[in-house]
């Protein structure tokens, strides 16, 4: 499976003639391709640059100077670039990275202007929005499932996460967090909703002014979702009853999801806090959970539901080792 979009760095010498022969020709034979000028200039005069656009909608960018070149594309990689090192947007030289992201963002402005309206969200998820396998599924998820708010429109859902991402707090973890949304060609709405739960919990931490790190590897072999002031946090998201074969009541859905985590990450790390995200529940389903306040057999646990307005409410069992400082309203 292809991962999030990364540059391939070549240390060979390239010319426009070699680009046509070694890169364009095999893509033209395979997909139908054309070479065109880039929409923007690389902010380093040493680089020449081209765009390669395929008839199937694939795109690649290539910039080159003597002894150094960078390829970025969601198409089949031509053989001369197979054994090259990969670099993220933050690892590549700043002028090259800014140029490539500008090119890709401008293309989204043409193909998906509704998405480009959310500047920070588009920038953050660019490595998956433009990935080889995930470009259609991720955009579909944001459009049709409102980024994980199944009872809201896309504008409301995207605005919620735009407010988080414009804080810049997750910028250094861009590839780690964005890649969790997925680069699979299959449309797995359950997995993508679960990924956005981690962003929702990150918003709680940001709003509470907490220091945190995502995706924390442990000696047990598990990677827990966060460490907050050094304390571990795991996030889970029950599917609403209508989408479950068992646990057809919202309270049972919360309890079953909690039990699953207790037998996995929490079994190895019982000191971790568990956050259970009920954002997929309807108003009536959430009201039933909030009224009964089910436990999941683990403390501390926070059970919550977020709304696109930015309001997040929930309840707790046990004492959290950090203060959410008003970011979570009591259900």
N, C-alpha and C positions, 0 to 999 in steps of 0.2 A: 504494500500500500504506500502511495506517495504521501509525504509529510507536508507540513506547511512550506510555503514558498521560501526558497533560499537561493542566493547567488551560487553559481559555480565560478571559481577563480582559475583562470588559465595564466600560466607564466610564459606562454609561447608568444611569438610574434605573429600579429594578424594584420592583414590588409583587406580592403574591400573585395579584391579579387578572391582572396582565400575564403572570406565570409561567404561569397556566392557559391564557391565550389564545395567547401567542406560543411557548411551549415545550411544554406538555402537549398541546394540541390537535393539532398536526401529528404528534406521536409516537403519539398515540392513534389517529389516522386511519391511520397507517402500520403500526404494530405491535400496537396495543392497549396502552394505558399507564394507569397510575394514579399519583396524587400522594399521598405519605404523609409523615408526620413523620420527621425523621432519628432514628437510634438514639441519637445523642449530640449534645450542644450544642457549638456553636462557642465556643472559649474567648475570644471577644470579643463582648460584649453588644450591640454595634452591628449584628451580623449576624443576619438571619433565615435559615432554611435549610429545604430540602425534599429529599426523595428522589423520583426518578421511576423506576418499575420497569415494564419492558415484558414482555409476555406471552412473548416469545422468550428471556427470560433476561437481556437487556440491562439496564443500570442507569446512572443518572446522578445526580450530586449537584449541588445549586445552592445557593449562599449569597449573600446580597445585603444591602447597606446603601446609603444615598443616595450615588449617584455611583460605586459600585464593586460588582462582582459576580464570582463565580467559578463556572464550569461545569466539571465533570469527568465524563466518561462514556465508555463503550465502545459507544455507540449512535450512530445518525445525528445529526449536529449540526444543530439547528434553524437556519433561515436567519438570524434576528436575531443569531446568534453567529458567522456565517461569517467576517467580516472583523475578528476580534478577535485580539489577541496571545496567544501561548501561553507558559506558564510551567511549569517543573518543580516538583516538591515543594520543592526547596530555594530556588527563586526566589519562590514565593508567600509571603504573610505567614505567619509561624509558626503562629498560631492556626488559620488556614484549612487549612494543610497538615496539621497534627496531626489536626484534625477529619476531614478527608477520608481520611487513612490509617487512622485508627481505624475509620471506617465500613467501609472496604474490607476491612480485616483481620478485623473481626467477621463480615463476610459469608463470608469464606473459612473461618472457624471453624465456620460452619454448613454450608457446601457441601463443604468439603474439610478436615475436622479433622485428617487424617493429615499434611497440609501445614502447617497452622497450628501444629502441635507444634514446628516448627523456626522459632522466632521471628525470628532474624536473617536466615535465608534467605528467609522469607516477606516480611519487610520489604524486603530488598534487591531482590528480583525483583518486587515489587508492580507496578511500571510495565508489566511484560509479562504477569504473571499476570492482570491486569485489563485488558489492552489489547483493542482491538476485534477484531483478527484472531488474536492469539497466545494468548488465554486458554485455549483448549482444548488446543492443541498443546504449549504449554510445560508445563502441568500433566500432560499425558499423558507427556511425556518424563521428568519427575521420577518419576512413578509406575511407568511400565513399563520404563524404561531405567535407573532408579536414578541419574539425573543423569549418565549416561555410564559407569556401571559395569555393563556388560551381563551380568556373571556374579554380580551381587549383588542383594540385595533393596533396596527403596526406603529403608528405615530406615538401612541401612549407608551407601548412597551419599549421602543427605541429611545424615547426621551428619558425613561427611567435609567437606562444604562449609560446614556450620554452624560447624565449628571454625575455618575460615578467616574467615568473615564476622563472627563475633562479636568478632574482633580489632579491627574498625572500620577496618582499614587501607584498605579499598576504598570507604569511605563517600563520599568526595569524588568518586569516579569512578563513582558508582552508575548514572547514566543511560548513560554510555559503555559500561560493562561489561555491564549488564543487557540493553541493547538488542541486544547481539551474540547473545544467545540467540535472538532473533527475534520478530517480531510477525506472521509469515506464517500464513495459515490452513492452509497445507500442512505436513504432518508430515515434516520433513527431518531424520531422526535423525543422518545423517552430519554435517551442518552444526552441529547442536546439540552433538554430542559434541566436535567441533573447538573450539567455543566454550568448553566446560568445560575443555578442555586449558589454555586461557589462565588459568583460575582455579586449576588444579592447579599451573601454573608460578608463579603469584602466591603460592600457599601455600609453595612452595619458598623464594621470596624472603623472605616474612614469617618463616618458620621460621629462615632464615639471618640475619635481622636486617638485610637489605639495603634501601637506599633505591631506589625505582623509580617510574616513571610509565608508565601504560598508553597504548596507541594514540598513537604518536608520529609526527606528520606530518613528512615529509621534503621537501626541495626537488625531489627526483626525482619527486614525485607519489605515492610509496608511503607508506603508513602502516604502520610496523612495530609489532609487538605491545607491546614494552616498551623503555624505556631504563633500564638499571640502573647507577647511579652514572655516568650519562652514556654508557654503552656499549649499543649496540642489540642487541635480542634478537628473533628471529622464532620462532614456535611452529608446529609442524605435527603432524598426527595421521594416521598410516596406518590405513586400514581393514584389518581382519583378513583373511587370505587367503580365508576362506569367502565374503566379501562382494565380492571383486574379480573382474573378468573376466580381468585379466592379473596377473602376479606372484602365483602361487598358493602361494608359499612365504613364511613370515614374513620371512626374510632378504631375499628379493627385494622384498617389500612395503616394508620400511624403505629399501632402496636406491632404489626407484622414487620414493617420496615425497620423499626428499632431493634427487633429481635435479630434480624439479618445482620445488622451492624455489630451486635453484641457477639456474634459468632465469628466475626472476621477481625477488622482492625481493633475494635474495642476489647476483644479477648486478649490481644497482645499488649494493648495500651489502655488499661482500665482507668487510668488517670485522665484521659482525654475528655474534653467536653463534646457532646453530640448536639448538632443543630439539625432539626427536622423541618424541612421547608414544605409547607402545605399550599404553596402559591397556585398549584394546579387545581385546588379544590374550589367548588362553587361557593357562593355565599352561604347557602344552606348547609353544605358539608362542613365548612369551616365553623359555622355556628354550633354544630353538633360537637365538634372537637373542642372548641373553646368552652362550651358548657360543661363537658365531662372531664376535661383536662386529663386525658389518659397518660399513664406512665409507660415507659418502655423498658423498665428494669435496669436503668442505668442513670447514674447521677454524676455530674450535672448534665441536664438535657434542657435545651431550649426548643420549643415547638412554636413555629411562627408562620405567618402568611404575609406576603408583600403585595401592595397594590401599585399600579402604575403611577399614581399620584406621588409616590415616594413614602407613603405611610406604611410602616411595618409594625404589626402587632403580634403578640404571642404571650406565652406563659413559660414558667421555668419549674423544673424539679431539681432541687439541690442548689448549692451556691456556686456561682461562676467564680473562677479565680481571677477575673478581671471585670471591670465595670463598663457596661454598655452605655452609661451616662446619658440616658434619655433617648438613645437611638431606637430603642424598642419600646413601643407602647404596650401597656398591659391589656390583654384581651378580656 
